[in-house]
Amino acid sequence: MSRRPTRARGVPPAPTVTPGHAPSLALPLEATFPCRPAPQRPSRRHPIVITPDWAVRTGHDEELERIAAALGAGVSCIDALAAVLPAFRTWWLRATRQAGLLVRSDDLGRHWHCADGRCGCCPATGFADPTAAAGHAREARHVAATTGASRIHLVGLVAGLGAAADPAAPAVPDAGPRRAELIRRAWAAGLAPAQVAASCAPFDEAGLDPDLPCLLALAQTGADPHWVLASAAATHAQQSRPPGPAGEPAGLLARLAWTPTELDRRDPGARGRWLATGARWADLTALSAAGYPAAAAAQVGAAWGVSEAGAAQVLARWVDSGLRPHPAQLAALRDAGLSYPPGPPGPAAVDRLAGLLGASPTDAAQRTELALAIARHGTIQAAAVALARARATGGRAGQRSA
């Protein structure tokens, strides 16, 4: 947030405000702004008013001042305020939590960066704390960098608001101490109380309390809170845990809120079925993102006599390699005499096989066929012979060579 301004001569100090009771940022806004009465004169702050229609009253006779400016004189604040006002409006929307989520995470909440991009004022590695990231996104210097406005003028205008430049979260009637603390923390992270209330409503009905990481995940991904609750309930049922905070695995709600997929949107019960398999979280989220239902792991596991969790781990290895085998294709490899479902061959092996066949596979389906042939026949050369023979006879590419 902005620093408390240094008081210039002749300007009364900003009012002293106790924490949690900062003045509102509602329009009209009264502030002070540096103004140079003539090119060779020192600047001094004087009061200005930003009106509800985003005009500025400077106290000057602006028509006369513009004539004076054309003659090489005139005050400096009129043009400076006109140029910086759009950026100030951007800052005001952020400071009043009306600009949406200001921070984003690309690693499920471990690191955060400003949603409008990284500027020279931002840490190269981002922030470990979303509150720090959101505070930086609201700083006048960062807004100036992202909007192209004058940093000196925007920082000067925000500083002229005094204590109002750092508003506290508005009080929410009937919010108990626990919810009030969550609202305060969410406000610091850039979420408005109304957004917190809307996200918390489904959890309140279920007797659960989402934490700040969960709220931020919901805000970024747009996950349906009802889907998060239903998937968490499926986990409780599988693990025979009682509902409610005492039986809630640490971080489960947030992990679910971070990882909705198109499969989950089409089939809200899909994640619960995946959780019931006991598969590792990384495997089930990767497979869900690739569109595989839990039945895929069941099909592979049944064919090879392994657990669904083990089958999910194998299938996820193929998916992580950019390949998309059908479960029936992995199940059919059992006929090749292998003792355990094979992992995917490396990309270089697939490329080499494609070169031997004079092919240039560009999509996942074509590369998957080549990878399955290597897994079935054991070597690149054997796979090349089998595939060439299959093409000549019109057979299937995945069949074992005679």
C-alpha positions as CSV (number, residue, x, y, z in Angstrom):
1,M,0.0,0.0,0.0
2,S,1.0,3.6,-0.3
3,R,3.0,5.4,2.3
4,R,1.7,8.2,4.4
5,P,2.4,11.4,2.6
6,T,5.1,13.8,3.7
7,R,3.3,17.0,4.7
8,A,4.2,20.1,2.8
9,R,4.1,23.6,4.3
10,G,0.7,25.1,4.7
11,V,-1.1,21.7,4.3
12,P,-2.9,20.4,7.4
13,P,-1.9,16.9,8.4
14,A,-4.1,13.9,7.5
15,P,-6.5,12.9,10.3
16,T,-5.2,10.3,12.7
17,V,-7.1,7.0,12.2
18,T,-7.2,4.0,14.5
19,P,-6.6,0.6,12.8
20,G,-9.7,-0.8,11.2
21,H,-11.4,2.5,11.0
22,A,-9.8,4.1,8.0
23,P,-11.9,6.7,6.1
24,S,-13.9,5.4,3.2
25,L,-12.8,5.7,-0.4
26,A,-16.3,6.5,-1.7
27,L,-16.7,9.3,-4.2
28,P,-16.5,12.2,-4.0
29,L,-12.9,12.0,-2.7
30,E,-11.0,14.8,-1.2
31,A,-7.2,14.7,-1.6
32,T,-4.2,17.0,-2.0
33,F,-2.0,17.2,-5.1
34,P,1.3,18.9,-5.8
35,C,0.9,22.0,-7.9
36,R,3.6,24.3,-9.4
37,P,2.2,27.9,-9.7
38,A,4.9,28.8,-12.3
39,P,7.7,27.0,-14.1
40,Q,10.4,28.3,-11.8
41,R,8.4,28.2,-8.6
42,P,8.5,25.2,-6.1
43,S,5.4,23.0,-6.0
44,R,3.0,22.9,-3.1
45,R,0.1,20.7,-2.4
46,H,-3.4,22.0,-2.4
47,P,-6.9,20.4,-2.0
48,I,-8.7,18.8,-4.9
49,V,-12.0,17.0,-5.2
50,I,-12.7,14.0,-7.4
51,T,-16.4,14.0,-8.1
52,P,-18.7,10.9,-8.6
53,D,-18.5,11.4,-12.4
54,W,-14.7,11.3,-12.3
55,A,-14.2,14.9,-12.9
56,V,-11.7,16.9,-10.9
57,R,-12.3,20.2,-9.1
58,T,-8.9,21.8,-8.6
59,G,-10.0,25.2,-7.2
60,H,-8.4,27.0,-10.2
61,D,-10.1,28.9,-12.9
62,E,-9.2,26.3,-15.5
63,E,-10.0,28.4,-18.6
64,L,-7.7,31.2,-17.5
65,E,-5.0,28.7,-16.5
66,R,-5.1,27.1,-19.9
67,I,-4.7,30.5,-21.5
68,A,-1.8,31.2,-19.2
69,A,-0.3,27.7,-20.0
70,A,-0.4,28.6,-23.7
71,L,1.6,31.7,-23.0
72,G,4.2,29.7,-21.0
73,A,2.8,30.2,-17.6
74,G,-0.1,28.6,-15.7
75,V,-0.3,26.0,-12.9
76,S,1.0,22.4,-13.4
77,C,-1.8,20.4,-11.7
78,I,-4.6,20.7,-14.3
79,D,-2.9,18.8,-17.1
80,A,-1.1,16.4,-14.7
81,L,-4.4,15.4,-13.1
82,A,-6.2,15.0,-16.4
83,A,-3.4,12.6,-17.6
84,V,-3.2,10.5,-14.4
85,L,-7.0,10.2,-13.6
86,P,-7.6,7.0,-15.7
87,A,-4.8,5.3,-13.8
88,F,-6.1,6.6,-10.5
89,R,-9.5,5.1,-11.3
90,T,-7.8,1.7,-11.9
91,W,-6.1,2.1,-8.5
92,W,-9.4,3.1,-6.9
93,L,-11.2,0.1,-8.2
94,R,-8.4,-2.1,-6.8
95,A,-8.3,-0.3,-3.4
96,T,-12.1,-0.7,-3.0
97,R,-11.9,-4.4,-4.1
98,Q,-14.1,-3.9,-7.2
99,A,-11.5,-5.0,-9.7
100,G,-11.8,-8.8,-9.2
101,L,-9.0,-11.1,-8.3
102,L,-5.7,-9.2,-8.5
103,V,-3.4,-12.1,-8.0
104,R,-2.9,-15.5,-9.6
105,S,-1.0,-18.7,-8.9
106,D,0.3,-21.2,-11.4
107,D,1.3,-23.8,-8.8
108,L,-1.8,-24.3,-6.7
109,G,-1.2,-21.5,-4.3
110,R,2.5,-22.0,-3.5
111,H,3.6,-18.8,-5.3
112,W,1.6,-15.8,-6.4
113,H,2.1,-13.0,-8.9
114,C,0.0,-10.0,-10.0
115,A,-2.7,-10.9,-12.4
116,D,-1.9,-8.0,-14.7
117,G,1.6,-9.3,-15.3
118,R,5.1,-8.8,-13.9
119,C,6.7,-5.4,-14.0
120,G,10.1,-4.2,-13.0
121,C,8.7,-3.4,-9.5
122,C,7.7,-7.1,-9.0
123,P,9.8,-9.9,-7.5
124,A,11.1,-12.2,-10.3
125,T,9.9,-15.2,-8.4
126,G,6.6,-13.8,-7.3
127,F,5.3,-13.8,-3.7
128,A,4.9,-16.7,-1.2
129,D,2.0,-14.9,0.4
130,P,-1.1,-13.9,-1.6
131,T,-1.7,-11.0,0.8
132,A,1.7,-9.5,-0.1
133,A,1.0,-10.1,-3.8
134,A,-2.4,-8.4,-3.6
135,G,-0.9,-5.5,-1.6
136,H,1.7,-5.0,-4.3
137,A,-0.9,-5.1,-7.1
138,R,-2.7,-2.2,-5.3
139,E,0.4,-0.1,-4.9
140,A,0.3,3.1,-6.9
141,R,3.8,2.5,-8.4
142,H,2.7,-0.9,-9.7
143,V,-0.6,0.5,-11.2
144,A,1.5,3.3,-12.8
145,A,3.8,0.7,-14.4
146,T,0.9,-1.4,-15.8
147,T,-1.1,1.5,-17.1
148,G,1.8,3.6,-18.4
149,A,0.8,6.6,-16.2
150,S,3.3,8.9,-14.6
151,R,4.5,7.2,-11.4
152,I,5.3,10.5,-9.7
153,H,1.8,11.9,-10.4
154,L,-0.1,8.8,-9.4
155,V,1.9,8.2,-6.3
156,G,1.4,11.9,-5.4
157,L,-2.3,11.7,-5.9
158,V,-2.7,8.5,-3.8
159,A,-0.5,9.9,-1.1
160,G,-2.8,13.0,-1.0
161,L,-5.7,10.8,0.2
162,G,-3.9,10.3,3.5
163,A,-5.3,7.5,5.7
164,A,-8.1,6.9,3.2
165,A,-5.6,5.4,0.8
166,D,-5.6,2.2,2.9
167,P,-9.2,1.4,3.7
168,A,-10.0,-1.4,6.2
169,A,-12.5,-4.1,5.4
170,P,-16.1,-2.8,5.9
171,A,-18.0,-4.3,8.9
172,V,-20.4,-7.1,8.0
173,P,-23.5,-7.3,10.2
174,D,-24.0,-10.6,12.0
175,A,-20.5,-11.9,11.2
176,G,-19.1,-13.9,14.1
177,P,-15.5,-13.5,15.2
178,R,-14.3,-16.4,13.0
179,R,-16.1,-15.1,9.8
180,A,-15.0,-11.5,10.6
181,E,-11.4,-12.6,10.7
182,L,-11.8,-14.5,7.4
183,I,-13.3,-11.4,5.8
184,R,-10.4,-9.3,7.1
185,R,-7.8,-11.7,5.7
186,A,-9.7,-12.0,2.4
187,W,-9.9,-8.2,2.1
188,A,-6.1,-8.0,2.5
189,A,-5.8,-10.5,-0.3
190,G,-8.1,-8.5,-2.5
191,L,-11.5,-10.2,-2.1
192,A,-14.6,-8.1,-1.3
193,P,-16.9,-9.1,1.6
194,A,-19.7,-9.8,-0.8
195,Q,-17.5,-12.3,-2.8
196,V,-16.6,-14.0,0.5
197,A,-20.2,-14.3,1.5
198,A,-21.2,-15.8,-1.8
199,S,-18.4,-18.3,-1.8
200,C,-19.0,-19.3,1.9
201,A,-22.8,-19.7,1.6
202,P,-22.8,-23.3,0.4
203,F,-20.1,-24.2,3.0
204,D,-22.2,-22.6,5.7
205,E,-25.1,-24.9,4.8
206,A,-22.8,-27.9,5.1
207,G,-21.4,-26.8,8.4
208,L,-17.9,-26.3,7.0
209,D,-15.6,-23.4,7.1
210,P,-13.5,-22.7,4.0
211,D,-10.1,-21.0,4.6
212,L,-8.5,-18.2,2.6
213,P,-6.6,-20.6,0.3
214,C,-9.9,-22.2,-0.6
215,L,-11.5,-18.8,-1.3
216,L,-8.7,-17.7,-3.5
217,A,-8.7,-21.0,-5.4
218,L,-12.5,-20.6,-6.0
219,A,-12.0,-17.0,-7.2
220,Q,-9.3,-18.0,-9.6
221,T,-10.7,-21.2,-11.1
222,G,-14.4,-20.5,-10.8
223,A,-14.9,-23.9,-9.3
224,D,-18.5,-24.6,-8.2
225,P,-18.5,-24.7,-4.3
226,H,-21.3,-27.3,-4.4
227,W,-19.1,-29.5,-6.5
228,V,-16.2,-29.0,-4.1
229,L,-18.5,-30.0,-1.2
230,A,-19.9,-33.1,-3.0
231,S,-16.4,-34.3,-3.9
232,A,-15.2,-33.8,-0.3
233,A,-18.2,-35.7,1.0
234,A,-17.3,-38.6,-1.3
235,T,-13.9,-38.6,0.3
236,H,-15.5,-38.6,3.8
237,A,-17.7,-41.6,2.8
238,Q,-14.8,-43.5,1.4
239,Q,-12.6,-42.9,4.5
240,S,-15.5,-43.3,6.9
241,R,-14.8,-39.9,8.5
242,P,-17.5,-37.8,10.1
243,P,-18.6,-34.7,8.2
244,G,-17.6,-31.3,9.5
245,P,-14.3,-29.5,10.4
246,A,-13.0,-32.2,12.7
247,G,-13.1,-34.9,10.0
248,E,-11.9,-32.6,7.2
249,P,-8.5,-33.6,5.7
250,A,-6.2,-30.6,5.8
251,G,-6.4,-28.7,2.6
252,L,-8.8,-31.0,0.8
253,L,-11.3,-28.2,0.1
254,A,-8.6,-26.0,-1.3
255,R,-7.1,-28.8,-3.4
256,L,-10.5,-29.5,-4.9
257,A,-11.1,-25.8,-5.6
258,W,-7.8,-25.6,-7.4
259,T,-8.3,-28.5,-9.7
260,P,-11.7,-28.6,-11.5
261,T,-11.6,-30.0,-15.0
262,E,-13.9,-30.2,-18.0
263,L,-14.7,-33.8,-17.0
264,D,-15.8,-32.5,-13.5
265,R,-18.1,-29.9,-15.2
266,R,-19.7,-32.5,-17.4
267,D,-20.0,-35.1,-14.7
268,P,-19.9,-33.6,-11.2
269,G,-19.7,-37.1,-9.7
270,A,-16.5,-38.0,-11.6
271,R,-14.1,-36.6,-9.0
272,G,-15.7,-38.5,-6.2
273,R,-15.3,-41.8,-8.1
274,W,-11.7,-41.0,-8.8
275,L,-11.1,-40.3,-5.1
276,A,-12.7,-43.6,-4.2
277,T,-10.0,-45.5,-6.2
278,G,-7.4,-44.4,-3.7
279,A,-5.2,-43.0,-6.6
280,R,-2.6,-40.5,-5.8
281,W,-3.8,-36.9,-6.1
282,A,-1.3,-36.0,-8.9
283,D,-2.4,-39.0,-10.9
284,L,-6.2,-38.6,-10.6
285,T,-6.0,-34.8,-11.3
286,A,-3.8,-35.4,-14.4
287,L,-6.1,-38.1,-15.7
288,S,-9.2,-36.1,-14.9
289,A,-7.8,-33.1,-16.8
290,A,-7.1,-35.5,-19.8
291,G,-10.7,-36.6,-19.7
292,Y,-10.2,-40.1,-18.3
293,P,-13.0,-41.3,-15.9
294,A,-12.2,-43.6,-12.9
295,A,-13.5,-46.5,-14.9
296,A,-10.4,-46.3,-17.1
297,A,-8.2,-47.2,-14.1
298,A,-10.6,-50.0,-13.2
299,Q,-10.4,-51.4,-16.7
300,V,-6.6,-51.4,-16.8
301,G,-6.4,-52.7,-13.3
302,A,-8.7,-55.6,-14.0
303,A,-6.9,-56.6,-17.1
304,W,-3.5,-56.7,-15.4
305,G,-4.6,-57.8,-11.9
306,V,-3.3,-54.6,-10.2
307,S,-5.1,-52.1,-8.0
308,E,-7.0,-49.2,-9.5
309,A,-4.5,-46.9,-7.8
310,G,-1.6,-48.7,-9.4
311,A,-3.3,-48.7,-12.8
312,A,-4.0,-44.9,-12.4
313,Q,-0.3,-44.4,-11.8
314,V,0.7,-46.3,-15.0
315,L,-2.0,-44.5,-17.1
316,A,-0.9,-41.1,-15.7
317,R,2.7,-41.8,-16.9
318,W,1.4,-42.2,-20.4
319,V,-0.7,-39.0,-20.1
320,D,2.2,-37.0,-18.7
321,S,4.2,-38.1,-21.8
322,G,1.6,-36.4,-24.0
323,L,0.1,-39.8,-25.0
324,R,-3.6,-40.7,-24.8
325,P,-4.0,-44.5,-24.9
326,H,-7.5,-46.0,-24.6
327,P,-7.8,-48.2,-21.5
328,A,-8.6,-51.1,-23.8
329,Q,-5.2,-50.6,-25.6
330,L,-3.3,-50.9,-22.4
331,A,-5.4,-53.8,-21.4
332,A,-4.6,-55.5,-24.7
333,L,-0.9,-55.3,-24.1
334,R,-1.5,-58.1,-21.5
335,D,-1.5,-60.5,-24.5
336,A,2.1,-59.6,-25.3
337,G,3.3,-61.7,-22.4
338,L,4.4,-58.7,-20.2
339,S,4.3,-59.2,-16.5
340,Y,3.2,-55.7,-15.6
341,P,1.5,-52.8,-17.5
342,P,4.3,-51.0,-19.3
343,G,5.1,-47.3,-19.1
344,P,5.4,-45.1,-22.2
345,P,8.6,-45.2,-24.3
346,G,10.5,-41.9,-24.5
347,P,9.7,-39.2,-27.1
348,A,13.0,-39.9,-28.8
349,A,12.0,-43.6,-29.3
350,V,8.7,-42.6,-30.8
351,D,10.4,-40.1,-33.1
352,R,12.9,-42.8,-34.2
353,L,10.2,-45.3,-35.0
354,A,8.3,-42.6,-37.0
355,G,11.5,-41.9,-39.0
356,L,11.9,-45.6,-39.8
357,L,8.4,-45.7,-41.1
358,G,8.8,-42.4,-43.0
359,A,6.0,-40.9,-40.9
360,S,5.6,-37.5,-39.3
361,P,3.1,-38.0,-36.5
362,T,1.7,-34.6,-35.3
363,D,-1.2,-35.5,-33.0
364,A,-1.4,-37.5,-29.7
365,A,-3.4,-40.3,-31.3
366,Q,-0.7,-41.0,-34.0
367,R,2.1,-40.9,-31.5
368,T,0.2,-43.1,-29.1
369,E,-0.2,-45.8,-31.8
370,L,3.6,-45.8,-32.3
371,A,4.3,-45.8,-28.6
372,L,2.0,-48.7,-28.0
373,A,3.7,-50.7,-30.8
374,I,7.1,-50.2,-29.1
375,A,5.6,-51.3,-25.8
376,R,4.0,-54.4,-27.4
377,H,7.0,-55.5,-29.6
378,G,9.8,-54.6,-27.2
379,T,12.2,-52.8,-29.5
380,I,11.9,-50.0,-32.1
381,Q,13.1,-52.3,-34.9
382,A,10.6,-55.0,-34.1
383,A,7.8,-52.4,-33.9
384,A,8.8,-51.0,-37.3
385,V,8.7,-54.5,-38.9
386,A,5.3,-55.2,-37.4
387,L,3.8,-51.9,-38.4
388,A,5.2,-52.1,-41.9
389,R,3.8,-55.7,-42.2
390,A,0.4,-54.5,-40.8
391,R,0.2,-51.7,-43.4
392,A,1.0,-54.1,-46.2
393,T,-1.6,-56.6,-45.1
394,G,-4.2,-54.1,-43.9
395,G,-3.9,-55.4,-40.4
396,R,-4.1,-53.4,-37.1
397,A,-1.0,-51.4,-36.2
398,G,-1.0,-52.7,-32.6
399,Q,-0.9,-56.5,-33.3
400,R,2.2,-58.5,-32.3
401,S,4.4,-59.6,-35.2
402,A,4.4,-63.3,-36.0
